[in-house]
Amino acid sequence: MNFSPREIALTAVFASLYAIGTIVLAPTSYGVIQCRVADSLIPLSVLFGYPTVIGVTLGCVVANVYGGFGVIDIVFGSLANLLASALAYKLRNKPLLACTASTLVVTFIVGSYLWILFEVPWEFSILGVFVGSLLSMNVLGFALIEGLRRSGIVRGE
């Protein structure tokens, strides 16, 4: 895959925004009950494609190193972002479905290991991640997609 200078710049922007947004909002970004506002960038794969996919994945690596929950969070949290954003890109013609699919991917991957790290029931972990992901991706992420499209800044593919 050959990236243009524009795509490399977009990748760096998404990685930076994701890492900074997660770290600055740390009280809501880490824990068994979490709302990562930076996850609202994941559905933007619908508009920006692979620069978003790679950017939110790299940004998650940085954010999860900072978070201090270890290798499990760094590897599986980043994998969740990679799969969620790649799936959103594949579903780009159906943005609401793309947001929902991303929410479910992050919910089940992240929720399936946080219960171990925090020693809480699995269902509690899933619910804690699901509510935050729903707000970040389905509400804020979808609003970002629609706002950027309606503004004329981005047309999508």
C-alpha positions as CSV (number, residue, x, y, z in Angstrom):
1,M,0.0,0.0,0.0
2,N,1.5,3.3,-1.1
3,F,0.4,6.3,1.0
4,S,0.4,9.8,-0.5
5,P,1.9,12.7,1.6
6,R,-1.7,13.7,2.4
7,E,-2.5,10.2,3.7
8,I,0.7,10.1,5.8
9,A,-0.2,13.5,7.3
10,L,-3.8,12.3,8.0
11,T,-2.5,9.2,9.7
12,A,-0.3,11.3,12.0
13,V,-3.2,13.6,12.8
14,F,-5.5,10.8,13.7
15,A,-2.8,9.0,15.8
16,S,-2.1,12.3,17.6
17,L,-5.7,13.2,18.2
18,Y,-6.5,9.7,19.5
19,A,-3.6,9.6,21.9
20,I,-3.9,13.1,23.2
21,G,-7.7,12.9,23.5
22,T,-7.5,9.6,25.5
23,I,-4.7,10.8,27.7
24,V,-6.1,14.3,28.4
25,L,-9.5,12.7,29.3
26,A,-7.8,9.9,31.3
27,P,-10.4,9.8,34.1
28,T,-13.1,8.7,31.6
29,S,-10.7,6.8,29.2
30,Y,-9.4,4.1,31.4
31,G,-11.2,1.6,33.6
32,V,-13.9,-1.0,33.6
33,I,-16.5,1.7,33.0
34,Q,-15.1,4.0,30.3
35,C,-16.1,6.5,27.7
36,R,-13.2,7.1,25.4
37,V,-14.2,10.3,23.6
38,A,-11.3,9.6,21.2
39,D,-13.2,6.5,20.0
40,S,-15.4,8.9,18.1
41,L,-12.6,9.1,15.6
42,I,-12.9,5.3,14.8
43,P,-16.0,5.8,12.6
44,L,-14.2,8.5,10.6
45,S,-12.7,5.6,8.7
46,V,-16.0,5.9,6.7
47,L,-14.7,9.2,5.3
48,F,-10.9,9.0,5.5
49,G,-10.2,5.3,5.0
50,Y,-6.9,3.7,5.9
51,P,-5.3,6.8,7.4
52,T,-7.9,6.7,10.1
53,V,-7.5,2.9,10.5
54,I,-3.8,3.1,11.0
55,G,-4.0,6.4,13.0
56,V,-6.4,5.3,15.6
57,T,-4.5,2.0,16.0
58,L,-1.2,3.7,16.6
59,G,-2.8,6.4,18.8
60,C,-4.3,3.6,20.9
61,V,-0.9,2.0,21.3
62,V,0.5,5.3,22.7
63,A,-2.6,5.9,24.9
64,N,-2.5,2.4,26.3
65,V,1.2,2.5,27.1
66,Y,0.4,5.7,29.0
67,G,-2.6,4.0,30.7
68,G,-0.4,1.6,32.5
69,F,-2.6,-1.5,32.3
70,G,0.1,-3.6,30.6
71,V,0.7,-5.6,27.5
72,I,-2.8,-7.0,27.4
73,D,-4.4,-3.6,27.1
74,I,-1.7,-2.4,24.7
75,V,-2.1,-5.3,22.3
76,F,-5.8,-6.1,22.5
77,G,-7.0,-2.5,22.8
78,S,-5.0,-1.6,19.7
79,L,-6.3,-4.7,17.9
80,A,-9.9,-3.7,18.8
81,N,-9.3,-0.3,17.3
82,L,-7.7,-1.8,14.2
83,L,-10.6,-4.2,13.6
84,A,-13.3,-1.7,14.5
85,S,-12.0,1.0,12.2
86,A,-11.3,-1.4,9.3
87,L,-14.8,-2.8,9.6
88,A,-16.2,0.8,9.6
89,Y,-14.3,1.4,6.4
90,K,-15.7,-1.8,4.8
91,L,-19.2,-0.6,5.8
92,R,-18.6,3.0,4.6
93,N,-21.7,3.0,2.5
94,K,-23.8,2.5,5.6
95,P,-22.4,4.9,8.3
96,L,-24.8,4.1,11.1
97,L,-24.1,0.3,10.6
98,A,-20.4,1.1,10.5
99,C,-20.7,2.9,13.9
100,T,-22.7,0.1,15.4
101,A,-20.3,-2.6,14.2
102,S,-17.3,-0.6,15.6
103,T,-19.1,-0.3,18.9
104,L,-19.7,-4.0,19.1
105,V,-16.1,-4.9,18.2
106,V,-14.6,-2.6,20.8
107,T,-17.2,-3.7,23.4
108,F,-16.5,-7.4,23.1
109,I,-12.7,-7.2,22.7
110,V,-12.0,-4.7,25.4
111,G,-14.8,-5.8,27.6
112,S,-13.5,-9.4,27.4
113,Y,-10.2,-8.6,29.0
114,L,-11.0,-5.7,31.4
115,W,-13.0,-8.0,33.6
116,I,-9.8,-9.9,34.2
117,L,-7.7,-6.8,34.9
118,F,-10.3,-5.3,37.3
119,E,-11.6,-8.5,38.8
120,V,-15.3,-7.8,38.1
121,P,-18.0,-9.9,36.5
122,W,-17.6,-10.3,32.7
123,E,-21.1,-8.8,32.2
124,F,-20.3,-5.7,34.1
125,S,-17.1,-5.2,32.0
126,I,-19.1,-5.6,28.8
127,L,-21.8,-3.2,29.9
128,G,-19.2,-0.7,31.1
129,V,-17.5,-0.6,27.7
130,F,-20.7,-0.8,25.7
131,V,-22.3,2.3,27.1
132,G,-19.2,4.4,26.6
133,S,-18.6,3.0,23.1
134,L,-22.2,3.6,22.2
135,L,-21.9,7.3,23.2
136,S,-18.5,7.8,21.6
137,M,-19.0,6.0,18.3
138,N,-22.7,5.9,17.6
139,V,-23.6,9.3,19.0
140,L,-20.5,11.5,18.6
141,G,-18.8,9.5,15.8
142,F,-21.9,9.4,13.7
143,A,-22.4,13.2,14.4
144,L,-18.9,13.8,13.2
145,I,-19.4,11.9,10.0
146,E,-22.7,13.7,9.2
147,G,-21.3,17.1,10.2
148,L,-18.2,16.7,8.0
149,R,-20.3,15.5,5.1
150,R,-22.9,18.3,5.4
151,S,-20.2,21.0,5.8
152,G,-18.8,20.0,2.4
153,I,-15.3,19.6,3.9
154,V,-15.4,15.9,3.2
155,R,-17.5,14.0,0.7
156,G,-16.6,10.5,1.6
157,E,-15.8,7.8,-0.9
